[in-house]
């Protein structure tokens, strides 16, 4: 429990979400680094409020424009038109205050996918549903090129994704800086559909009607390969976090790919897979040598394995995602 920030309370009153004299309790929620997030205990019932931060809560000096909050809401709105079951309801938005309110997802029937994976619950059906919904979002928004004008967020995506992940990793590992620079240039130049930008298990709630996507602060009209590679990357890394469940995580990797590519109709599927397979190694390296390393890889031997593998893949990109998966399976098995 914490004292409600006056400016947030004023904003919620202006949005009509609390009464004129109401002083709701606000409970800070943890898990993200880019925003302040609260559960608001209001007379109307609980809901969630999210306010973007200019400086992210990480050790490195990582800053991003607060206006990304507006594009996050716009992403939710666009997706709610195409795949409404994939997102929570937006209750109100105050762009001047840099915040929005959305429906509270009751943890009694909404599980955080990251928590499931951390517990070793590698359910291929969940991975399939995530891949299916992500593919449907990309397909639906690719069919609406006018959305590109609604998301002029190239500079934000660079500030919050390409620079802290790929460029920062290149500065740390100059032996693959040229390869990472090329990935940045290609990704930035590829414009196909509406991209979430942070499709991570920590941003996916598994509810009664399937997975819901949260935290779309990196929303961008660009390369769908980024979303798929970003999520698949987490499944590979989880093999080191819960090594006894590596086979399950790799099965989830396969199922997500199959479900996703079943929806690809906006471009040649083989070309898209090539981009995913070459981008994923850069993101893999970034999670140990970029500005946002995963918190659960603490052993130097695990970091060294990720680093060695990623550099090898960057130098000689895997031809397919299946080849990448198979190579990682052998390395994890040997490590175990």
VEXSEZA-400859 format. One record per residue (C-alpha): residue number from 0; chain; x, z, y. Coordinates in Angstrom, 2 decimals. Each point is the difference from the previous one (the first is absolute). Layout:
VEXSEZA-400859
   i ch    east      up   north
 NUM  A       X       Z       Y
...
***
This chain:
VEXSEZA-400859
   i ch    east      up   north
   0  A    0.00    0.00    0.00
   1  A    1.24   -0.74    3.52
   2  A   -1.27    0.04    3.53
   3  A   -1.67   -3.29    0.84
   4  A    2.01   -2.03    2.57
   5  A   -2.17   -0.15    3.16
   6  A    0.49   -3.72    0.48
   7  A   -1.10   -0.70   -3.56
   8  A   -3.08    2.19    0.41
   9  A   -0.86   -1.85    3.22
  10  A    0.35   -3.32   -1.77
  11  A   -2.24    1.09   -2.88
  12  A   -2.64    1.12    2.49
  13  A    0.21   -3.36    1.74
  14  A   -0.52   -1.74   -3.33
  15  A   -3.05    2.14   -0.70
  16  A    1.53    1.48   -3.15
  17  A   -0.27    3.62    1.19
  18  A   -2.36    1.77    2.34
  19  A    0.67    0.73    3.67
  20  A    0.69    3.68   -0.70
  21  A    1.38   -0.36   -3.49
  22  A    3.51    1.25   -0.76
  23  A    0.72   -1.30   -3.49
  24  A    2.71    1.34   -2.26
  25  A    2.73   -2.55   -0.63
  26  A    2.19    0.20   -3.08
  27  A    3.27   -1.98    0.13
  28  A    0.55   -2.26   -2.98
  29  A    3.44   -0.82   -1.33
  30  A    1.50   -2.99   -1.74
  31  A    0.60   -2.57    2.75
  32  A    2.82   -0.40    2.49
  33  A   -1.58   -2.30    2.58
  34  A   -3.07    1.92    1.20
  35  A   -1.67    3.33    0.54
  36  A   -2.92    0.30   -2.43
  37  A   -2.65    2.71   -0.11
  38  A   -3.04    0.93   -2.03
  39  A   -2.64    0.92    2.58
  40  A   -2.57    2.64   -0.97
  41  A   -2.92   -1.08    2.19
  42  A   -3.69    0.81    0.09
  43  A   -0.74   -3.50   -1.33
  44  A    2.27    0.67   -2.97
  45  A    3.72   -0.60   -0.60
  46  A    1.78   -3.15    1.09
  47  A    3.57   -1.14    0.53
  48  A    1.79   -0.79    3.28
  49  A    3.24   -1.93    0.30
  50  A    2.18   -0.28    3.10
  51  A    3.08   -2.25    0.10
  52  A    3.41    1.41    0.98
  53  A    2.57   -1.82    2.12
  54  A    2.91    1.57   -1.95
  55  A   -0.42    0.24   -3.73
  56  A    0.68    3.24   -1.88
  57  A    3.20   -1.03   -1.76
  58  A    3.65    0.93    0.47
  59  A    0.94   -3.41    1.43
  60  A   -0.99   -1.04    3.52
  61  A   -2.98   -2.13   -1.01
  62  A   -2.48   -0.94    2.71
  63  A   -3.04   -2.27    0.02
  64  A   -2.64   -1.01    2.55
  65  A   -3.05    2.29    0.01
  66  A   -2.28   -3.03    0.49
  67  A    0.34   -0.55   -3.75
  68  A   -2.92    2.43   -0.29
  69  A   -2.28   -2.71    1.41
  70  A    1.16   -2.53   -2.55
  71  A   -0.44    2.50   -2.81
  72  A   -3.67    0.33    0.94
  73  A   -0.27   -3.78    0.28
  74  A    1.43   -0.33   -3.52
  75  A   -2.62    2.40   -1.35
  76  A   -2.74   -1.93    1.79
  77  A    1.18   -3.37   -1.30
  78  A    0.35    1.25   -3.57
  79  A   -3.37    1.77    0.11
  80  A   -1.58   -3.41    0.59
  81  A    1.80   -1.57   -2.97
  82  A    0.50    2.77   -2.58
  83  A   -2.00    2.97    1.35
  84  A    0.54    2.16   -3.08
  85  A    3.77   -0.03    0.64
  86  A   -0.02    2.02    3.25
  87  A   -1.54    3.21    1.41
  88  A   -2.60   -0.10    2.77
  89  A    1.30    0.10    3.57
  90  A   -2.08    2.46    2.06
  91  A    1.47   -0.58    3.44
  92  A    3.03   -1.29    1.87
  93  A    1.53    1.05    3.33
  94  A    2.78   -2.48    0.84
  95  A    0.93    1.86    3.20
  96  A    0.69    3.15   -2.01
  97  A    1.65   -1.98   -2.80
  98  A   -2.23    1.49   -2.66
  99  A   -2.89   -0.77   -2.30
 100  A   -2.30    1.93   -2.32
 101  A   -0.97   -0.98   -3.50
 102  A   -2.06    1.36   -2.86
 103  A    1.46    2.93   -1.92
 104  A    0.89   -0.89   -3.58
 105  A   -0.84    3.05   -2.09
 106  A    3.04    0.88   -2.15
 107  A   -2.32    1.20   -2.75
 108  A   -0.75   -3.63   -0.84
 109  A    2.74   -1.89    1.85
 110  A    3.47    0.31   -1.52
 111  A    3.16   -1.04    1.80
 112  A    1.62   -2.66   -2.16
 113  A    3.47    1.35    0.79
 114  A   -1.01    3.41   -1.35
 115  A   -1.19   -1.61   -3.24
 116  A    3.26   -1.90   -0.38
 117  A    2.05    3.11    0.75
 118  A   -1.85    1.74   -2.81
 119  A    0.91   -2.83   -2.35
 120  A   -3.51   -1.48   -0.02
 121  A    0.78   -3.71   -0.20
 122  A   -3.46   -1.53   -0.40
 123  A    0.17   -3.81   -0.32
 124  A   -3.67   -0.25    0.97
 125  A    0.74    1.54    3.40
 126  A    2.94   -2.34    0.54
 127  A   -2.22   -2.93   -0.96
 128  A   -2.67    1.09    2.48
 129  A    2.58    0.38    2.79
 130  A    1.39   -3.47   -0.69
 131  A   -3.48   -1.50   -0.19
 132  A   -1.15    1.49    3.30
 133  A    3.23   -0.83    1.79
 134  A   -0.26   -3.59   -1.21
 135  A   -3.63   -0.22    1.10
 136  A    0.91    1.34    3.46
 137  A    2.75   -2.58    0.37
 138  A   -2.21   -2.82   -1.28
 139  A   -2.91    0.88    2.29
 140  A    2.15    0.35    3.11
 141  A    2.05   -3.13   -0.73
 142  A   -3.28   -1.86    0.21
 143  A   -0.40    1.30    3.57
 144  A    2.98   -1.31    1.99
 145  A   -1.70    1.09    3.23
 146  A    1.05    3.54   -0.93
 147  A    3.55   -0.94    0.98
 148  A   -1.03    0.27    3.66
 149  A   -1.41    3.47   -0.62
 150  A    3.33    1.25   -1.37
 151  A    2.83   -1.04    2.35
 152  A    2.14    2.73   -1.54
 153  A    3.29   -1.70   -0.82
 154  A    2.00    2.42    2.15
 155  A   -1.74    3.06   -1.47
 156  A    0.53   -1.22   -3.55
 157  A    3.65   -0.56    0.79
 158  A    0.35    3.47    1.54
 159  A   -1.72    1.89   -2.79
 160  A    0.83   -2.09   -3.08
 161  A    2.67   -2.70    0.23
 162  A    2.48    1.94    2.14
 163  A   -0.15    3.45   -1.64
 164  A   -0.06   -1.39   -3.51
 165  A    1.88   -3.28   -0.34
 166  A    2.14   -0.07    3.13
 167  A    0.97    3.66   -0.28
 168  A    0.96   -0.48   -3.65
 169  A    2.14   -2.97    1.05
 170  A    1.88    2.17    2.46
 171  A    0.64    2.57   -2.72
 172  A    0.96   -2.60   -2.61
 173  A    1.76   -2.83    1.85
 174  A    0.84   -1.73   -3.29
 175  A   -3.63   -1.17   -0.15
 176  A   -0.74   -0.11    3.74
 177  A   -0.20   -3.81   -0.02
 178  A   -2.54    0.01   -2.84
 179  A   -2.11    2.66    1.72
 180  A    0.15   -1.84    3.33
 181  A   -1.27   -3.14   -1.75
 182  A   -2.89    1.98   -1.52
 183  A   -0.93    1.36    3.42
 184  A   -0.02   -3.48    1.51
 185  A   -2.05   -1.51   -2.82
 186  A   -2.51    2.83   -0.07
 187  A   -0.47   -0.03    3.76
 188  A   -0.59   -3.75   -0.02
 189  A   -2.50   -0.10   -2.89
 190  A   -3.61    0.10    1.22
 191  A   -2.69   -0.05   -2.66
 192  A   -2.49    2.87    0.23
 193  A   -0.71    3.54    1.21
 194  A    2.66    2.39   -1.27
 195  A   -0.38    3.78   -0.33
 196  A    3.72    0.69    0.17
 197  A    0.08    3.37   -1.79
 198  A   -1.64   -0.49   -3.39
 199  A    1.50    3.13   -1.51
 200  A   -1.48    2.40   -2.58
 201  A    0.00    2.67    2.70
 202  A   -2.46   -2.16    1.97
 203  A   -2.39   -0.73   -2.86
 204  A   -2.82    2.32   -0.99
 205  A   -1.58   -0.56   -3.41
 206  A   -3.69    0.72    0.40
 207  A   -3.16   -0.40   -2.09
 208  A   -0.31   -3.63    1.09
 209  A    3.68   -0.83   -0.39
 210  A    3.05    0.04    2.28
 211  A   -0.28    0.31    3.78
 212  A    2.80   -1.07    2.33
 213  A    1.01    2.30    2.88
 214  A    2.64    0.02    2.77
 215  A    0.00   -3.61    1.19
 216  A    2.24    0.70    3.01
 217  A    2.22   -2.95   -0.84
 218  A   -2.88   -2.51   -0.01
 219  A    1.32   -3.50    0.58
 220  A   -0.95   -3.63   -0.44
 221  A    2.83   -1.14   -2.19
 222  A    1.45   -0.18   -3.48
 223  A   -2.09    1.45   -2.86
 224  A    3.20    0.24   -2.05
 225  A    0.89    3.08    2.01
 226  A   -3.05    1.98   -1.11
 227  A    0.41   -0.80   -3.67
 228  A    3.77    0.56   -0.02
 229  A   -0.40    3.27    1.89
 230  A   -2.39    1.43   -2.59
 231  A    1.80   -1.33   -3.07
 232  A    3.18    1.54    1.38
 233  A   -1.56    3.45   -0.28
 234  A   -0.87   -0.53   -3.65
 235  A    3.63   -0.83   -0.76
 236  A    1.27    3.06    1.87
 237  A   -2.44    2.28   -1.82
 238  A    1.85   -0.84   -3.22
 239  A    2.82    2.22    1.28
 240  A   -2.30    2.69    1.40
 241  A   -1.81    0.50   -3.31
 242  A    2.36   -1.66   -2.49
 243  A   -2.03    0.91   -3.05
 244  A   -2.81   -2.20    1.31
 245  A    2.08   -3.04    0.92
 246  A   -1.71   -2.21   -2.58
 247  A   -3.39    0.89    1.47
 248  A    1.11   -0.77    3.53
 249  A    1.38   -3.36   -1.11
 250  A   -3.31   -0.76   -1.72
 251  A   -1.72    0.79    3.32
 252  A    2.45   -2.42    1.65
 253  A   -1.13   -2.74   -2.39
 254  A   -3.70    0.71    0.41
 255  A    0.18    0.03    3.79
 256  A    1.74   -3.37    0.03
 257  A   -2.54   -1.54   -2.37
 258  A   -2.99    1.26    1.98
 259  A    1.48   -1.00    3.34
 260  A    0.97   -3.55   -0.95
 261  A   -3.43   -0.60   -1.51
 262  A   -1.24    0.06    3.62
 263  A    2.66   -2.25    1.55
 264  A   -1.64   -3.17    1.22
 265  A    1.39   -0.33    3.53
 266  A    3.44   -1.35   -0.98
 267  A    2.05   -1.00   -3.00
 268  A    0.25    3.08   -2.23
 269  A    3.51   -0.84   -1.20
 270  A    1.29   -0.24    3.56
 271  A   -1.56    3.35    0.84
 272  A    1.49    1.62   -3.11
 273  A    3.45   -1.30    0.96
 274  A   -0.31    1.69    3.40
 275  A   -1.15    3.26   -1.57
 276  A    2.79   -0.03   -2.60
 277  A    2.68   -0.57    2.65
 278  A   -1.45    2.44    2.56
 279  A   -0.49    2.90   -2.39
 280  A    3.78    0.57   -0.49
 281  A    0.41    0.46    3.75
 282  A   -2.76    2.60    0.09
 283  A    1.46    1.63   -3.11
 284  A    3.32    0.47    1.78
 285  A   -1.72    1.14    3.19
 286  A   -1.53    3.01   -1.76
 287  A    3.46    1.48   -0.46
 288  A    1.95   -1.56    2.90
 289  A   -2.61   -0.67    2.69
 290  A   -1.55    2.29    2.57
 291  A   -2.75    1.22   -2.34
 292  A    1.57    0.94   -3.35
 293  A   -2.40    1.24   -2.66
 294  A    0.08    3.78   -0.09
 295  A   -0.08    0.33   -3.77
 296  A    3.26   -1.79   -0.80
 297  A    2.42    2.88    0.49
 298  A    2.55   -0.61   -2.75
 299  A    2.96   -2.12    1.07
 300  A    0.02   -1.70   -3.39
 301  A   -3.57   -1.23    0.58
 302  A    0.83   -1.22    3.49
 303  A    3.08   -1.78   -1.33
 304  A   -2.06   -1.73   -2.68
 305  A   -2.54   -1.22    2.56
 306  A    2.78   -1.14    2.31
 307  A    1.95   -1.83   -2.70
 308  A   -3.13   -1.68   -1.34
 309  A   -1.31   -1.04    3.40
 310  A    3.32   -1.47    1.12
 311  A    0.23   -1.98   -3.22
 312  A   -3.52   -1.34    0.45
 313  A    0.68   -0.88    3.63
 314  A    3.10   -1.94   -0.98
 315  A   -1.81   -1.75   -2.87
 316  A   -3.77    0.20    0.57
 317  A   -2.09    0.25   -3.19
 318  A   -1.89   -3.21   -0.72
 319  A   -3.27    1.81   -0.68
 320  A   -1.53    3.45    0.29
 321  A   -0.03    0.26   -3.78
 322  A    3.76   -0.61   -0.07
 323  A    0.48    2.68    2.63
 324  A   -2.17    2.45   -1.95
 325  A    1.83   -0.71   -3.26
 326  A    3.40    0.54    1.61
 327  A   -1.08    3.30    1.51
 328  A   -1.47    1.11   -3.33
 329  A    3.38   -0.52   -1.66
 330  A    1.82    1.89    2.74
 331  A   -2.40    2.93   -0.09
 332  A    0.22    0.13   -3.77
 333  A    3.80   -0.01    0.13
 334  A   -0.03    2.71    2.68
 335  A   -2.32    2.16   -2.07
***
